[in-house]
Structure formats: structure tokens, C-alpha cells
């Protein structure tokens, strides 16, 4: 039996959907299904009721869920205790976040707390939303800095984790600007606007998809390409390859200098918050001092 199967089963029980659970665990739907079947083979009984509707656990599955949760909790605690004994946590804090947030909101925060870094070492690791949440849940990160928006599901139980809002930002539809300051591409309704799309594995991609699906005046778009790097999106828009929704914190300087211009009005902006999450349990003194700075408890 592999330990990752326990996390798969817990995710499936929480999401009640193979598709959402596979996305949360950052594996393909077929691979996720094979893992669940392998766990059932190890258990010697079905853990999930057959059927195409919302996932339901069998009585054996309901019983095993509590065992799986307790096992993963105990293993996480043991991992943390071993690291503490080895002295690895005493002066080291790990912060997990996305690539764009590491460059924008986290970078701004680091400028404010640079003096605190003399007291220890900060490790910043980047990944997708699912990977960042998973790092916090496994105990591999002390903090996770994440996008917050109703369209995004962050599976962190409020009974186990604290959060604070670090910043507010927005995605703005932007295009390369002509010398006159006018956008090269705009939402004019006459023709489809060339569009650089985010991969759906990115939180930003899900925000844009949700916005376009529910906005009553969503523009006509012609997808040119899909990319999982917001930094690459920024560069493609600057080179005039198409328009995209770019984080204002990433692109506002280019708007002010006239390199970029709005492709659509402000009602097409997508506003979101940035939150930092941590476990409720006591962290190392250095991590607690970092938390105090993160939530402005002390300056």
C-alpha cells in the first residue's frame, strides 16, 4: 500500500467527484482511478459505491476514511517532530506559493520584512494551486500564499488552518499599445479578439474561464494559444501576439509607460484577494515571527 493512496482517498471523500479529486491531487483522471482501485485491492473490499453520480463511500469506505485521516495526520506530525529534532525547522521557514504571486505580492512583502531574514532562512517554493495547498497539508510548508476568489476551491479546513488577507489585485484585459496609446486589440464586437489563454491547471485560468462563462457581456475571443506561465503571457502581450488578462501587479508599470493598454473596459476586470494560510498549531519561533509580520501584528 502506498501512502499517496490515502491522500487520494481522502480527497475523493471530500470532493465526492473523481474529476475534482484528480485535479486536486494533480494527476490525470485515469491515473487517479487506478490508484483508488489499487487501494480497494489492498483493502480487499470496495470502498466506493459504483455509479456515475456523486461519489458515495461504502460502509467499509466510511469506516476506513477515519483511519486514513488519522494515519496521515499522525505521519505529518511525526515528520514535523523528526525535522524539529534534527534542527531543520529551528531557523528555516518554507513558504509555498504560485509563480506569479512569488514575483508580485510575496516580493512586496519581502521588502517590508527584510530585517527579519537576518534571523533565519526563508525557502520559497512555487507550484500550482493544488501543489501549494498540498505542500501545506503535508507539512512541507509553514505558509501558503494563494489566490482567493469564489471560483476557486481551496480545500483547507478552517478548524485546522488560519488565514489572513495580504493584498487585493485584479486581472485586467490588456493589449500591446500603439504609439498613439490605443490598444492594438480591443473588444469591439465586430470580430473575435485574438486571445492568449491560461492553462486551466492555473488558478488564473480558472478565474478567467469563470468570468467569461458568467459575464453577460463576455467578448468574442479567438484563442491563439494556451500557456501555463503568466510571465510568458506578459511577454506575448507586449510583443503584440494577442490580448490576455494580466495581473495588475505584474503589468501596471507597462500600462503607465504606454507599452500596454486596455482591451476592454473596467467592467471586464476580475478582482481577487491574496491570502496567506498556516496551520493553527504552534510553529517555530522564527515562523511565528514571520507570521506576525505577514498579518501586520508587528512592524
DOGUVO-155661 format. One record per residue (C-alpha): residue number from 0; residue in one letter; x negated, y negated, z negated. Coordinates in steps of 0.001 Angstrom, whole numbers, plus 500000, padded with zeros to 6 digits. Last residue first. Layout:
<pts>
+------+-------+--------+--------+--------+
! nuro ! guvex !   east !  north !     up !
+------+-------+--------+--------+--------+
!  NUM !     A !      X !      Y !      Z !
...
+------+-------+--------+--------+--------+
</pts>
This chain:
<pts>
+------+-------+--------+--------+--------+
! nuro ! guvex !   east !  north !     up !
+------+-------+--------+--------+--------+
!  298 !     X ! 493904 ! 453851 ! 487825 !
!  297 !     X ! 495986 ! 456088 ! 485554 !
!  296 !     X ! 499309 ! 457820 ! 485963 !
!  295 !     X ! 499155 ! 456882 ! 489603 !
!  294 !     X ! 500547 ! 460231 ! 490782 !
!  293 !     X ! 497383 ! 461294 ! 492559 !
!  292 !     X ! 495115 ! 459717 ! 489955 !
!  291 !     X ! 496670 ! 461715 ! 487126 !
!  290 !     X ! 496496 ! 464792 ! 489321 !
!  289 !     X ! 492741 ! 464315 ! 489819 !
!  288 !     X ! 492259 ! 464023 ! 486051 !
!  287 !     X ! 494225 ! 467252 ! 485647 !
!  286 !     X ! 492050 ! 468925 ! 488284 !
!  285 !     X ! 488869 ! 467831 ! 486481 !
!  284 !     X ! 490227 ! 469044 ! 483137 !
!  283 !     X ! 491144 ! 472436 ! 484700 !
!  282 !     X ! 494835 ! 473076 ! 485366 !
!  281 !     X ! 497663 ! 473599 ! 482874 !
!  280 !     X ! 500641 ! 475459 ! 484317 !
!  279 !     X ! 503274 ! 473494 ! 486235 !
!  278 !     X ! 501664 ! 474406 ! 489552 !
!  277 !     X ! 500899 ! 471502 ! 491906 !
!  276 !     X ! 502614 ! 469708 ! 494793 !
!  275 !     X ! 501750 ! 466439 ! 496578 !
!  274 !     X ! 504446 ! 464840 ! 498705 !
!  273 !     X ! 504416 ! 462882 ! 501962 !
!  272 !     X ! 507701 ! 461307 ! 502971 !
!  271 !     X ! 509481 ! 461245 ! 506317 !
!  270 !     X ! 510924 ! 458823 ! 508853 !
!  269 !     X ! 511561 ! 459750 ! 512478 !
!  268 !     X ! 511686 ! 456728 ! 514797 !
!  267 !     X ! 514230 ! 456742 ! 517665 !
!  266 !     X ! 516280 ! 453962 ! 516028 !
!  265 !     X ! 513117 ! 451867 ! 516237 !
!  264 !     X ! 513465 ! 451528 ! 520001 !
!  263 !     X ! 511762 ! 453772 ! 522538 !
!  262 !     X ! 508503 ! 454128 ! 524486 !
!  261 !     X ! 506767 ! 451835 ! 522015 !
!  260 !     X ! 503359 ! 450532 ! 522989 !
!  259 !     X ! 499772 ! 451789 ! 522759 !
!  258 !     X ! 496442 ! 450141 ! 523622 !
!  257 !     X ! 497715 ! 446732 ! 522555 !
!  256 !     X ! 495356 ! 446207 ! 519606 !
!  255 !     X ! 498238 ! 446367 ! 517117 !
!  254 !     X ! 499629 ! 449525 ! 518701 !
!  253 !     X ! 496186 ! 451152 ! 518607 !
!  252 !     X ! 495878 ! 450363 ! 514884 !
!  251 !     X ! 499349 ! 451826 ! 514228 !
!  250 !     X ! 498441 ! 455253 ! 515696 !
!  249 !     X ! 497470 ! 457586 ! 512860 !
!  248 !     X ! 499495 ! 456083 ! 510005 !
!  247 !     X ! 502378 ! 455646 ! 512455 !
!  246 !     X ! 502406 ! 459383 ! 513080 !
!  245 !     X ! 502815 ! 459948 ! 516831 !
!  244 !     X ! 505973 ! 460918 ! 518719 !
!  243 !     X ! 504737 ! 461508 ! 522258 !
!  242 !     X ! 504518 ! 459831 ! 525632 !
!  241 !     X ! 502735 ! 461097 ! 528727 !
!  240 !     X ! 499294 ! 461539 ! 530276 !
!  239 !     X ! 498420 ! 457869 ! 529845 !
!  238 !     X ! 494937 ! 458371 ! 528392 !
!  237 !     X ! 496030 ! 456939 ! 525022 !
!  236 !     X ! 498946 ! 459403 ! 524999 !
!  235 !     X ! 496590 ! 462342 ! 525575 !
!  234 !     X ! 494237 ! 461107 ! 522831 !
!  233 !     X ! 496981 ! 460807 ! 520220 !
!  232 !     X ! 498379 ! 464202 ! 521166 !
!  231 !     X ! 494861 ! 465645 ! 520753 !
!  230 !     X ! 494743 ! 464253 ! 517214 !
!  229 !     X ! 498182 ! 465748 ! 516586 !
!  228 !     X ! 496749 ! 469193 ! 517491 !
!  227 !     X ! 499191 ! 472048 ! 518185 !
!  226 !     X ! 499745 ! 471172 ! 521857 !
!  225 !     X ! 502618 ! 471601 ! 524288 !
!  224 !     X ! 502527 ! 470324 ! 527846 !
!  223 !     X ! 504393 ! 468262 ! 530412 !
!  222 !     X ! 507856 ! 468464 ! 528914 !
!  221 !     X ! 510216 ! 466208 ! 530865 !
!  220 !     X ! 512411 ! 464238 ! 528454 !
!  219 !     X ! 515886 ! 462729 ! 528656 !
!  218 !     X ! 516384 ! 460583 ! 525596 !
!  217 !     X ! 518362 ! 461514 ! 522459 !
!  216 !     X ! 521192 ! 459029 ! 521971 !
!  215 !     X ! 523395 ! 461072 ! 519629 !
!  214 !     X ! 520344 ! 462290 ! 517660 !
!  213 !     X ! 520868 ! 465836 ! 516365 !
!  212 !     X ! 518779 ! 468083 ! 518619 !
!  211 !     X ! 516174 ! 465402 ! 519380 !
!  210 !     X ! 515523 ! 464734 ! 515690 !
!  209 !     X ! 515426 ! 468431 ! 514790 !
!  208 !     X ! 512907 ! 469117 ! 517541 !
!  207 !     X ! 510790 ! 466119 ! 516494 !
!  206 !     X ! 510686 ! 467207 ! 512851 !
!  205 !     X ! 509984 ! 470828 ! 513792 !
!  204 !     X ! 507015 ! 469792 ! 515912 !
!  203 !     X ! 505673 ! 467593 ! 513132 !
!  202 !     X ! 505746 ! 470576 ! 510753 !
!  201 !     X ! 503552 ! 472431 ! 513225 !
!  200 !     X ! 504332 ! 476012 ! 514296 !
!  199 !     X ! 506806 ! 474448 ! 516735 !
!  198 !     X ! 503904 ! 473320 ! 518908 !
!  197 !     X ! 504097 ! 469582 ! 519487 !
!  196 !     X ! 505365 ! 468218 ! 522792 !
!  195 !     X ! 503745 ! 465812 ! 525268 !
!  194 !     X ! 506570 ! 464142 ! 527195 !
!  193 !     X ! 507003 ! 462628 ! 530649 !
!  192 !     X ! 510274 ! 460623 ! 530492 !
!  191 !     X ! 513218 ! 462011 ! 532455 !
!  190 !     X ! 514742 ! 459503 ! 534857 !
!  189 !     X ! 517182 ! 456604 ! 534799 !
!  188 !     X ! 517778 ! 456722 ! 531037 !
!  187 !     X ! 515182 ! 454029 ! 530355 !
!  186 !     X ! 513259 ! 455791 ! 527603 !
!  185 !     X ! 509825 ! 454341 ! 528286 !
!  184 !     X ! 506533 ! 455347 ! 529876 !
!  183 !     X ! 503679 ! 452987 ! 530796 !
!  182 !     X ! 504663 ! 450800 ! 527874 !
!  181 !     X ! 504561 ! 447012 ! 528373 !
!  180 !     X ! 501670 ! 445099 ! 526836 !
!  179 !     X ! 500831 ! 443268 ! 530053 !
!  178 !     X ! 497578 ! 445243 ! 530321 !
!  177 !     X ! 499743 ! 448377 ! 530444 !
!  176 !     X ! 500366 ! 450307 ! 527254 !
!  175 !     X ! 499949 ! 454080 ! 526792 !
!  174 !     X ! 503116 ! 455464 ! 525271 !
!  173 !     X ! 504589 ! 455830 ! 521800 !
!  172 !     X ! 507683 ! 457347 ! 520185 !
!  171 !     X ! 507086 ! 456710 ! 516445 !
!  170 !     X ! 506826 ! 459365 ! 513758 !
!  169 !     X ! 507195 ! 457793 ! 510344 !
!  168 !     X ! 505371 ! 457492 ! 507042 !
!  167 !     X ! 506127 ! 457335 ! 503327 !
!  166 !     X ! 503447 ! 457930 ! 500727 !
!  165 !     X ! 502280 ! 459961 ! 497734 !
!  164 !     X ! 505592 ! 461329 ! 496449 !
!  163 !     X ! 505120 ! 463546 ! 493394 !
!  162 !     X ! 505623 ! 467270 ! 492915 !
!  161 !     X ! 505710 ! 469835 ! 490127 !
!  160 !     X ! 505806 ! 473594 ! 490622 !
!  159 !     X ! 507073 ! 476696 ! 488787 !
!  158 !     X ! 510710 ! 475930 ! 487976 !
!  157 !     X ! 510920 ! 473705 ! 491052 !
!  156 !     X ! 510383 ! 476839 ! 493164 !
!  155 !     X ! 508239 ! 476107 ! 496222 !
!  154 !     X ! 509702 ! 477321 ! 499516 !
!  153 !     X ! 509206 ! 474082 ! 501508 !
!  152 !     X ! 511883 ! 474078 ! 504222 !
!  151 !     X ! 511512 ! 471201 ! 506663 !
!  150 !     X ! 514488 ! 469519 ! 508375 !
!  149 !     X ! 515412 ! 467652 ! 505181 !
!  148 !     X ! 511976 ! 465953 ! 505240 !
!  147 !     X ! 508813 ! 466226 ! 503130 !
!  146 !     X ! 505382 ! 466568 ! 504721 !
!  145 !     X ! 502879 ! 468319 ! 502510 !
!  144 !     X ! 499889 ! 467738 ! 500228 !
!  143 !     X ! 499094 ! 470953 ! 498355 !
!  142 !     X ! 497257 ! 470956 ! 495049 !
!  141 !     X ! 495236 ! 473449 ! 492985 !
!  140 !     X ! 494625 ! 475720 ! 495974 !
!  139 !     X ! 493790 ! 479447 ! 496207 !
!  138 !     X ! 496418 ! 480218 ! 493555 !
!  137 !     X ! 498370 ! 482449 ! 495907 !
!  136 !     X ! 501355 ! 480093 ! 495840 !
!  135 !     X ! 499191 ! 477061 ! 496582 !
!  134 !     X ! 497465 ! 478751 ! 499516 !
!  133 !     X ! 500837 ! 479983 ! 500827 !
!  132 !     X ! 502200 ! 476441 ! 500895 !
!  131 !     X ! 499230 ! 475304 ! 502993 !
!  130 !     X ! 499448 ! 478317 ! 505292 !
!  129 !     X ! 503174 ! 477787 ! 505879 !
!  128 !     X ! 502713 ! 474067 ! 506592 !
!  127 !     X ! 499875 ! 474832 ! 508992 !
!  126 !     X ! 496237 ! 474565 ! 507994 !
!  125 !     X ! 493648 ! 472378 ! 506322 !
!  124 !     X ! 491260 ! 472942 ! 503413 !
!  123 !     X ! 489873 ! 470122 ! 501272 !
!  122 !     X ! 487408 ! 471122 ! 498531 !
!  121 !     X ! 486782 ! 468429 ! 495917 !
!  120 !     X ! 483637 ! 468609 ! 493817 !
!  119 !     X ! 483217 ! 467312 ! 490288 !
!  118 !     X ! 482737 ! 464287 ! 488019 !
!  117 !     X ! 481259 ! 461995 ! 490676 !
!  116 !     X ! 484464 ! 462536 ! 492667 !
!  115 !     X ! 486313 ! 460375 ! 490119 !
!  114 !     X ! 484664 ! 457224 ! 491479 !
!  113 !     X ! 486039 ! 457940 ! 494979 !
!  112 !     X ! 489596 ! 457800 ! 493652 !
!  111 !     X ! 491063 ! 454966 ! 495736 !
!  110 !     X ! 489128 ! 455830 ! 498893 !
!  109 !     X ! 490225 ! 459442 ! 498509 !
!  108 !     X ! 493892 ! 458355 ! 498579 !
!  107 !     X ! 493507 ! 456726 ! 501986 !
!  106 !     X ! 491821 ! 459875 ! 503340 !
!  105 !     X ! 494614 ! 462054 ! 501951 !
!  104 !     X ! 497265 ! 459917 ! 503664 !
!  103 !     X ! 495526 ! 459784 ! 507065 !
!  102 !     X ! 492899 ! 462328 ! 508159 !
!  101 !     X ! 493866 ! 465107 ! 505758 !
!  100 !     X ! 497528 ! 464381 ! 506545 !
!   99 !     X ! 496901 ! 465034 ! 510240 !
!   98 !     X ! 495058 ! 468298 ! 509631 !
!   97 !     X ! 497634 ! 469653 ! 507206 !
!   96 !     X ! 496995 ! 470080 ! 503493 !
!   95 !     X ! 495334 ! 472245 ! 500863 !
!   94 !     X ! 493465 ! 470592 ! 497985 !
!   93 !     X ! 490897 ! 472642 ! 496068 !
!   92 !     X ! 489405 ! 471253 ! 492862 !
!   91 !     X ! 485950 ! 472213 ! 491573 !
!   90 !     X ! 484254 ! 471277 ! 488296 !
!   89 !     X ! 485396 ! 474014 ! 485913 !
!   88 !     X ! 487117 ! 476124 ! 488517 !
!   87 !     X ! 484132 ! 478220 ! 489588 !
!   86 !     X ! 482890 ! 478857 ! 486075 !
!   85 !     X ! 482811 ! 482634 ! 486466 !
!   84 !     X ! 485267 ! 482963 ! 483602 !
!   83 !     X ! 487545 ! 480423 ! 485297 !
!   82 !     X ! 487407 ! 482355 ! 488547 !
!   81 !     X ! 488282 ! 485566 ! 486750 !
!   80 !     X ! 491164 ! 483883 ! 484960 !
!   79 !     X ! 492529 ! 482479 ! 488214 !
!   78 !     X ! 492433 ! 485857 ! 489899 !
!   77 !     X ! 494100 ! 487493 ! 486906 !
!   76 !     X ! 496885 ! 484911 ! 487009 !
!   75 !     X ! 497431 ! 485481 ! 490707 !
!   74 !     X ! 497457 ! 489263 ! 490182 !
!   73 !     X ! 500001 ! 488932 ! 487396 !
!   72 !     X ! 502303 ! 486762 ! 489510 !
!   71 !     X ! 501967 ! 489116 ! 492494 !
!   70 !     X ! 502837 ! 492102 ! 490290 !
!   69 !     X ! 505752 ! 490345 ! 488597 !
!   68 !     X ! 507275 ! 489326 ! 491918 !
!   67 !     X ! 506869 ! 492838 ! 493326 !
!   66 !     X ! 508435 ! 494437 ! 490237 !
!   65 !     X ! 511422 ! 492060 ! 490366 !
!   64 !     X ! 511888 ! 492813 ! 494062 !
!   63 !     X ! 511662 ! 496578 ! 493457 !
!   62 !     X ! 515012 ! 496689 ! 491667 !
!   61 !     X ! 516759 ! 494666 ! 494360 !
!   60 !     X ! 515142 ! 496840 ! 497026 !
!   59 !     X ! 516282 ! 500049 ! 495332 !
!   58 !     X ! 519818 ! 498657 ! 495200 !
!   57 !     X ! 519432 ! 497884 ! 498914 !
!   56 !     X ! 518477 ! 494358 ! 499868 !
!   55 !     X ! 520614 ! 492288 ! 502193 !
!   54 !     X ! 519265 ! 490361 ! 505187 !
!   53 !     X ! 521733 ! 488015 ! 506883 !
!   52 !     X ! 523385 ! 489712 ! 509847 !
!   51 !     X ! 521904 ! 492236 ! 512278 !
!   50 !     X ! 522295 ! 495384 ! 510187 !
!   49 !     X ! 520388 ! 497906 ! 508107 !
!   48 !     X ! 520133 ! 497285 ! 504329 !
!   47 !     X ! 516596 ! 496542 ! 503151 !
!   46 !     X ! 514535 ! 498514 ! 500610 !
!   45 !     X ! 514965 ! 501929 ! 502215 !
!   44 !     X ! 513238 ! 504733 ! 500344 !
!   43 !     X ! 509844 ! 506438 ! 500018 !
!   42 !     X ! 508220 ! 503316 ! 498584 !
!   41 !     X ! 505208 ! 503752 ! 500901 !
!   40 !     X ! 507490 ! 504230 ! 503901 !
!   39 !     X ! 509512 ! 501179 ! 502785 !
!   38 !     X ! 506301 ! 499138 ! 502651 !
!   37 !     X ! 505343 ! 500336 ! 506128 !
!   36 !     X ! 508792 ! 499356 ! 507403 !
!   35 !     X ! 508331 ! 495869 ! 505948 !
!   34 !     X ! 504893 ! 495579 ! 507559 !
!   33 !     X ! 506183 ! 496747 ! 510942 !
!   32 !     X ! 508965 ! 494132 ! 510829 !
!   31 !     X ! 506424 ! 491388 ! 510163 !
!   30 !     X ! 504339 ! 492497 ! 513125 !
!   29 !     X ! 507420 ! 492410 ! 515390 !
!   28 !     X ! 508423 ! 488893 ! 514174 !
!   27 !     X ! 504939 ! 487471 ! 514639 !
!   26 !     X ! 502944 ! 486443 ! 511583 !
!   25 !     X ! 502602 ! 483156 ! 509707 !
!   24 !     X ! 504182 ! 484396 ! 506463 !
!   23 !     X ! 506753 ! 481578 ! 506613 !
!   22 !     X ! 507356 ! 482285 ! 510290 !
!   21 !     X ! 507876 ! 485986 ! 509548 !
!   20 !     X ! 510265 ! 485069 ! 506717 !
!   19 !     X ! 512236 ! 482747 ! 508987 !
!   18 !     X ! 512618 ! 485421 ! 511682 !
!   17 !     X ! 513290 ! 488337 ! 509304 !
!   16 !     X ! 516053 ! 486339 ! 507585 !
!   15 !     X ! 517290 ! 486503 ! 503997 !
!   14 !     X ! 514759 ! 483710 ! 503228 !
!   13 !     X ! 514066 ! 484704 ! 499596 !
!   12 !     X ! 514256 ! 488489 ! 499979 !
!   11 !     X ! 512181 ! 488292 ! 503164 !
!   10 !     X ! 509535 ! 486125 ! 501462 !
!    9 !     X ! 509331 ! 488557 ! 498521 !
!    8 !     X ! 508968 ! 491482 ! 500939 !
!    7 !     X ! 506177 ! 489779 ! 502885 !
!    6 !     X ! 504381 ! 488823 ! 499652 !
!    5 !     X ! 504540 ! 492473 ! 498557 !
!    4 !     X ! 503322 ! 493646 ! 501958 !
!    3 !     X ! 500287 ! 491372 ! 501563 !
!    2 !     X ! 499147 ! 493600 ! 498674 !
!    1 !     X ! 498650 ! 496574 ! 500970 !
!    0 !     X ! 500000 ! 500000 ! 500000 !
+------+-------+--------+--------+--------+
</pts>
